[in-house]
Amino acid sequence: MATINDNYLKLKAGYLFPEIARRVNAFAEANPDANIIRLGIGDVTEPLPEACRTAMIKAVEDMGDRAQFKGYGPEQGYAWLREKIAAQDFQARGCPIDASEIFISDGSKCDSGNILDIFGDNNTIAVTDPVYPVYVDTNVMAGHTGDANEKGEYEGFVYLPISADNNFTAQIPTQKVDLIYLCFPNNPTGATATKAHLKAWVEYAKAHGSIIFFDAAYEAFITDPDLPHSIYEIEGARDCAIEFRSFSKNAGFTGTRCALTVVPKTLTAKAKDGSDVALWQLWNRRQSTKFNGVSYIVQRGAEAVYSEAGRAQITALVNFYMENAQIIRQQLTAAGLKVYGGTNAPYVWVQTPNGLSSWEFFDKLLHSTNVVGTPGSGFGAAGEGYFRISAFNSREKVEEAMKRVTEKFKV
């Protein structure tokens, strides 16, 4: 008889966002007239930038012309897109990244899980708490952990609590770890990291032979000129870090699917025999075997992000969502709630009022104001007592949601 991967049975009852959807759908079915405003998952609402749409329309027309038609593309992505990314996102910031070190994919969420294919089963893994759930769940699925305890913490992880006390930036661990997940601007807390903080992590990783998985999916929302957008702005990061980026939030590609992963050719890890193996080589082999590449049409849309018009339109889109974040921060702060994030990130991290647990506040908010957010405990034990509110929605809905919430929960 066929058997299953028993590691899936270790997973908690449901992935956070499907559980939110289940509760919201049940409420909507019971209350069909409720005007629900969703500020939970980080899904964008505004249309794709015109430059991207125009490029994609032209690409569709190319596919109808035998001379321009494209079949299978390179699994790593088309050179014309990778070269623009390297020049404008990295080299322009002084990051020594070559186009050949950039791999185009259909999502940084996918890549942050798939990257585990090229790493062994005996690595010690560090994650922040709270944390983007994908980092944890994919390691559980891969068999890198033991069972979860009553707080939902899995045996085998080194948890690095982040809180207001440490400005929601993880402290360097006292023990040796092999794989380190860092996300800045942070999901879910909205915190950012200074160059000095990332420098300390790079120095730690190089001293211990560790690899940093650096999730920079929200880098476009950084407005402070002194904050780094990439870990490769830190000297030495090429030798210890892999970076994930996405077009989902800055260019509205959540439904279009395009992202990238940077694997420097100088980055190595150990084989069982103690030899150094280039991770670029392994990731290239993995992608060539398991992935057929992002569609030509989508990559042309992503390329348009780097045009003069595309840059202007993306800036306007990012500014729009950050103005939403400012409204959320201002309204909740005026209502007496403790608020974090939302200044260099599209997420606002709120301390739940009146001693409510994260899920209690979720249910109360849904039932009393018809507004949906994300319970902090879904991101880890240290997220209990907090709540994430997303700035991704229309201005009208953000303003209406804040009106409802502040009237009901004014402290």
N, C-alpha and C positions, 0 to 999 in steps of 0.2 A: 504494500500500500504506500502511496505517496506520503511524504512527511512535509511538515511546514518549517519555516524558520521560526523557532520558538522564541527568538528574541523579540518578535512583535508582541508576544503575550506579556512582556514586561512593561509595555507602554501603558501610561495612564489611560483612563477610560476613553478619552477622545482628544484629538489635537485641539488646541485652544480655539481657533477660529471656527471650525465646524461646530463646536459646542455652543459658541455664541450664536451662530446661525440657527442652530436647533431651537434655542430658547426664544430667539426673536421670531422665528417662523411660528412657533406654538402660540406666542402672544398675538401675532398678527391674525392667525386663524380664529382665535377667540375674540379678537377685537378688530373686525374688518374695517371699521371706520377710523381707526387710529392713524394719525399722520406721523409715522415713524421717521425720525431723522437719524441717519447712521454716521456716527463719528468713531466707529470702532476700528475696522481693519484699515490698513493704509492704502486703500484703493482710490485712485484719482477720479475726478469727475469732469474736468474741463477737456474740451476737444483737443485732438492732436494738433500741434502747431502747423500752420499753413505750409511752411516750407517742407515739412515732413510729408504732409498729404500730397503736395504737388510732386515731390520726388517719387512717392510710391505709385501715384497714378501713371507717371512716365514709365516706371519700372513695369507696371502691368502691361502697358502698351509695348514695351520691349519684348515681353513674353509672347506677344502676338505676331512678332516679326522674326522670320526664320534667321535672319542675319544677326539679330540681337538676343535671340532666345537663350536662356540659361537652364541647363539641367542641374545635375549635382554640382554644387560649388565646393570649394575647399573646406574641409571640416574645421579648420582653424579660423575661417572667415576670409572675406575678400581683402586683398592687400590694400585697395584704395580706402577701405574703412579703417583698417588697423593702422595705416600710416597717419591718417588724420587724428585718430585717438592718441597715438604716441606723441605727435607733434603738439597738439593743442591741450591735451589733458595732463600730460606728464612732462615732456621736454620743456614746455613753456614755463613750468614751475620749477625747473632745475632738476627734474627727476630723470636719471639716466636709464630710461626704458626704451627699448627698441620695438619697432612694430612686430617683429617676429616673436616677441615675448608676450604678445597679446592674443588671447583666444576669444573669439566671439561665440556667444551661447544664447540660449533662449531664456535665461534667467539666473540671477545671482543666487536665488534660493536653491535652484537645482544644483548649481556649481558648488555651493557651500556644503551640500550633502554628497555630491558625486566625488568631490576631492578626496574623500576617505578611501576611494578605490585604490589609490596609489600609496596608502600608508598602511603599516602593519597593525596587528591586533594588540600589541603589547605597549603601546604608547600611553603615558600618563597625560591626561587631558584636563586643561583648565578652562573653565567657563565662568563668566560673571553671573551673579545672582542679584537681581533679575536678569534674564537673558532671552534673546530671540529663540523661541522653542525649537526651531529647525536644527540648531547646533546640537542640542541635547538629543532630540528624538532620532536623528539620523545615526548618531553614535550608538544609541540603544539598539536600533535596527541592525546595525553592523556587528553587534555582539561585543562591543567595547566596554560594556558596563555590567554591573550586577543588577540586583533588584532595587526598586525604589523603597525608601522608608516611609514612615507615616507623614512626613512633610513633603514627600514627592521628590526627595533627593536620591539620585542613583549612586549606588556603590561604584567606585572606580573613577568618579570625577573629583577634581579639586575645585571646589566652589569658592569664588572670590566675591564676597558680599559687597554691593555698592549701595550707598545711601547718601543722605544729605550730609552726614558726618564726613565723608570723604569726597564730596562734590560729585558723587555718582561716577567716579573714575576708580577702577580697580587698583588695589595695592599690589605691588610686586610680591609673588609668593615667596615664602621662606624656604620651601622645598623645591627640588628640581621637577619641572614638568617638561613634557616633550612637545605637545601641541597646545597652542594658546589661541582662543577665540577672542578677538577684540572688535568692537563695533563702534565707530565714531563718524559723524554724530550718532549718538547711541539710540538704538531701538531696544527698549521702550522709553527710556527716561529723558531723552532729548539732550543729554549731557554731551560736552565736547572735550577733546583732549588737546593740551598744549604740546608744542614741540618738545619741551622738556620732559613731559610725561611719556611721550612716545619714544624719546631718546633713551629713557630709563628702561623701557620694555625691550628695545632693540639691543641695548647693552646686555640685559639679562639673557635674551635669547641667544646671542652670540657666545656668551660665556658658558651656556649650558647645552649648546647644540640644539636648541629648540626651534620650532617653526611657528610663526605667527600667522594665523588666518585673519586678515584685516578686511572687515566688511565696511566699505566706504559707499554704500548705496545712497546715502543721503548727503554726500559731500557738496552737492550743488547748493544746498541750503545754508551753507556757512557764509555769514556776512562779515564776521570779524576778520580783518586782513592779517592778523597775527596768528590765526589758527591754521594748522596744516590741513590740506585736502587729501593728501596721500601719505601713506607711511613711507613712501620712497623719497619724501622730502627730508627724511632723516638719514644721515650718512650711515652706511653699513646695512641698511634695511634690505638691499638686494640679496644679501647673504643669509637672510633669516625670515623673509616674509613673502606671502602670497596675498594679492589684493583682489577683492571682488567689487565690481561696480555694475550699475544697472542704468538703463534708459527709462525704467518704469516710472520713477517719480519726477525726474527733472523734465522729461519730454512726454510724459503721459503714456508710456508704452505698456502699461499693465496688461492690457488686452491684446497688444501687438507682439510682445515678447522679444526683447533683445537685451543682452547684457554682455559683460566681458570679465575675464579673469586674467590676471597678470602673473606669469610664472617666470621669474628671471632665470636666464641660462646659467648664472653663477650659483644658483641655489641647489644644495645637495642634502641628502640624508643617507643614513647608513643601511647597507644591506646586512643580511645575517652573517656574512663572512667578514664584516667590519669595513668593507670597501665603501667609498663614497660614490653615490649614484646621483646623476643630475635629475631633478624632479621635472624639469622641462621635458626631458626625453620620455618620462613615464606618462605625464599628462598628455603629451602629444599622441602617444600610443593609445592611451585610453580614449581620447576624443576620436581618433581615427577609426577605432574599433566600434565604439558604442554610440557615436553621434554622427549624423549626416549633415550637420551645419544648419545655420539659420537661413531662411529663404532669401533669395536675391532681392525680392520686393521689400522685405523688412529692412535688410541691410542698406538699401538705397535710402529708405526713410531715415535710418540712423545716421547715415552719412550727411544728410541735410542739416542735422543738428549743428554741424561745424561750419555751415555757410554763414555769411554775414547776417542774412535774414533769420536763419535758424537760431543763431546765438541771441539775437535781439528778442525773438519770440519766446525762447526758453527762459531768458532772464525775466520777461514779463510774467510767464507762467509761475516761475519760482517765487517771484515777488508777490503774486496774488495769493498763493498758499501761505506765505509767511505773514501777510497782512491778516489772513484768517487766524493764524496762530497768535498774533498780537491781540486780536479781538478776544480770543478765548482767554489768554493770560490776563488781560486787563479786567474783563468781566468777572472772572472767577476770583481774582485777587480782591476786587472791590467788594465781592460778596463775603469776603473773610476767609476764603479757602486758602490753604497753603499750596503754592503752585511752583513747579520747577520745569525747566526746559522751555521749548517754544521760541527761543531767541536765535539759535543757529540750527534749528531742526524743526520739522513740521509736527512734532509731537509735544503735547503738554502732559506732564506727569503730576497728578493731583493727589494730595493726601486725603483719604476718605474722611468725611466729617462725622462727628458724633459717635466715634468708636465703631462705625460700621465696618464689616469685613469687605473685602473687594467684591465678592459675588453678591453680598447683601446690597451693597451700593449699586451694583449693576442691575439687580432685579428692581430695586426701589426706583432707580432712575428710569428704567424702561417702563415700569407700570405707572409711575406718577407724572412723568414728563414725556414719555414716548421717545426718549433720546437713548441712543446706543453708544456705549464706549467699550473699553476693554479692561477687565479686572486685572489688577496688578499681580495677583497670586498666580495667574495663568502663565506668567513669565518666570516664576520661581518663588521659593519660600520667602525670600527677602522682599518680594513685591507685594506681600500681604499688607493691606492697609493703604494701598495706592491704587490709582486708576489712570489709564492712559486715554487721552482724548486726541483724536486725529484732526488736523487742519485741512484734510482733503475733503472738501465739499464746496458747494456753491456759497457765495457770500450771503445770500438770502437765508439759506438753511443754517449756516453757522450763527448768524445773528439771532434767528428765531430759537435755535437750540439754547444759546446762552441766556436768552430772555427767560425761557422756561426753567432752566436749571438754577439760575440765580434767584428767581422768585421762590423756588421750592426749597433751596438749600442754603439760603443766606444765613451765615453764622453770626 
